[in-house]
């Protein structure tokens, strides 16, 4: 069990995918993402193993949730600045998490 203060340390924000490209250099099939969180956060890069359900073209404009306060991590040739969140489907493939309705960019999950 953790306390609310522990949960509050994880900064999860909503952003919009503004650019997506195949990432053929990745060890497992992945897509490079640029996510706009608005305001001071702006656009951040990430890499996601989401090719089972998504294409780069189909991701544009989609709102997603991401952890924005992890340190950047080098993934192949991409410096991933945020962790885009998802859940596994029945086959273990990632399904992205996002709001059910349009919300302002940068909104914090609580």
Buried (B, 14 or more C-beta within 10 A) or exposed (E): EEEEEEEEEEBBBBBBBBBBEEBEEBEEEBBBBBBBBBEEBEBBBBBBBBBEEBEBEEBEEBBBBBBBEEEEEEBBEBEBBBBBBBEEEEEEBBEBBBEEEEEEBBBEBE
